[in-house]
Amino acid sequence: MATGRYGTSGVSTQAANAVGNRFPSGASSAAVSEKEDLANFISMITRDETPFMSSIGKTKATGIYHEWQTDELKAPGNSRVAQGADFSAVTPDGRTTTGGDHGAGGGVVLADADRNRSRLGNYTQINAKTVAVSGTKRAVDQAGVADEYAYQLKKRGTEMRRDVEADLIHSLNVSTPGSASAAGTMAGVYSWASNVVNVASTDAGNTAARISNAGVTDAEAGIGANNFSTESTSANVGELELSHIDSIMQTIYEAGGKATKVMLSPKNRRTFSAKANASGSNVRRNIDETGKLRQAVDIYMSDFGDVMVEPNYIMGLAANATGTGGTSSDEVSIQDAFALVYDPMWFKMATLRPMQEVDVGQNGDSTVGMFVEETTLECSNPNAWGVIANIGA
């Protein structure tokens, strides 16, 4: 073994190995000293918007079962009376005449004034995301991150909002109470749909529906229930057509509503624009400041009002949902399966606990925290909007 200050020793060998592990073989001495060129930022490459949730209103919940009321008018009928008729001769809706003067033993019997009122409700859902970052990770000088814990916490908050958006418009969740052993779930949008156009049932030759409408009986009874039970896993269903939008717009109008938006998956958004451009009518296109004409159709003018057409990327994500059977065999893909035709005024996010950061504290050498919120969906008028279901895969 050589001797001397820089002789062949274990120290020099280790130093040589360290250099060899870090830099490519054959690197010049100049490359060893060069700094890495790493930009001091991180680009988030995932979409983070929540189109449906951002379009609707907000309200406050005061309990784990949030309720509201609806009422309805009697169908148009006969309210004519003779000139000078007294009270006993008048039989407006809600009253029955038994003969004689109004008073004890006869006349008019009043029915309950609130007979057409219904109470609807939805259970709150607790959403949470946790973060744990080691002390070393927080201490290390990192490019693009001033504090790893704060960065991860913000990221989890954004992820949680996307989770809620998916629960609202990309699931068949029913309203169920939570417990110490099971998470509660809020009923999503489709649980409240009373106006449904099924593509599979309206297009000739498409008889096997991925999802079928089972009505809103449970929702009207006060529990948001899943209106779409699975019938078949077959994808033998048709494309979205303008006639489907016309049909659901008519159904909504006849039920007393007026839609202002159509929300579609990216695939169905393109299909819609292609069909609308091919039709050459009933569409309005935006022209930007340079005078360029966009091929995308932004507004569709139906016989029952104009609707804004908007894509929602979450509706196009791969996802399975379980129907009312509640077993895995009932699961079907709901990717691109729905188009939502609605007015945002009839929906609100009812918040029991707003999104907040909870400082859990130290767990050994890690800092632990979480984002948590408790919220649910309020649909104040199930008759005033609708869904196009079973759009082809």
ZIJOMO-V275854 format. One record per backbone hydrogen bond with DSSP energy under -0.5 kcal/mol. NH is the residue of the N-H (numbers start at 1). CO is the residue of the C=O. Records with the same first field share a line. If there is no record, write none. Layout:
NH: CO + CO
This chain:
7: 4
9: 7
13: 9
14: 10
15: 11
16: 12
17: 13
18: 14
19: 15
20: 16
21: 17
22: 18
23: 19
27: 24
32: 28
33: 29 + 30
34: 30 + 31
38: 36
39: 37
41: 39
44: 42
45: 43
54: 50
55: 51 + 52
56: 52
57: 344 + 347
59: 349
61: 351
66: 64 + 122
68: 120
70: 118
79: 77
85: 82
89: 86
90: 86 + 87
95: 92
96: 109
98: 107
103: 106
106: 103
107: 99
109: 96
110: 108
111: 94
115: 112
117: 114
118: 70
120: 68 + 118
122: 66
124: 64
125: 375
127: 125 + 373
129: 371
131: 369
133: 367
135: 365
138: 134
139: 135
140: 136
142: 140 + 145
145: 142
151: 147
152: 148
153: 149
154: 150
155: 151
156: 152
157: 153
158: 154
159: 155
160: 156
161: 157
162: 158
163: 159
164: 160
165: 161
166: 162
167: 163
168: 164
169: 165
170: 166
175: 224
176: 174 + 185
179: 182
185: 176
188: 173
189: 168
191: 188
192: 189
193: 190
194: 192 + 382
196: 194
197: 387
198: 196
199: 197 + 389
202: 198 + 199
203: 199
206: 203
207: 205
208: 236
209: 207
212: 229
214: 227
220: 216
221: 217
222: 219
223: 218
224: 121
225: 191 + 223
227: 225
229: 212 + 227
231: 210
232: 209 + 210
237: 235
244: 241
245: 241
246: 242
247: 243
248: 244
249: 245
250: 246
251: 247
252: 248
253: 249
254: 250
255: 251
256: 253
257: 252
258: 384
260: 342
261: 342
262: 308
263: 340
264: 310
269: 265
270: 266
271: 267
272: 268
273: 269
274: 270
275: 271
276: 272
277: 273
278: 274
279: 275
280: 276
281: 276
284: 299
288: 292
291: 288
294: 286 + 292
298: 284 + 296
299: 284
300: 307
301: 282 + 299
302: 300 + 305
305: 302
307: 300
308: 260
309: 298
310: 262 + 308
312: 264
315: 312
316: 313
317: 314
321: 332
326: 323
330: 327
331: 328
332: 321
334: 319
335: 319
336: 315
337: 334
339: 388
340: 263
341: 339 + 386
342: 261 + 340
346: 343
347: 344
348: 378
349: 57
350: 348 + 376
351: 59 + 349
352: 350 + 374
353: 374
356: 372
358: 370
359: 357
360: 358 + 368
361: 368
363: 366
366: 363
367: 133
368: 361 + 366
369: 131
370: 358
371: 129
372: 356
373: 127
374: 353
375: 125
376: 350
378: 348
379: 377
380: 346 + 378
381: 346
384: 381
385: 382
386: 341
387: 195
388: 339
389: 197 + 387
391: 337
392: 238
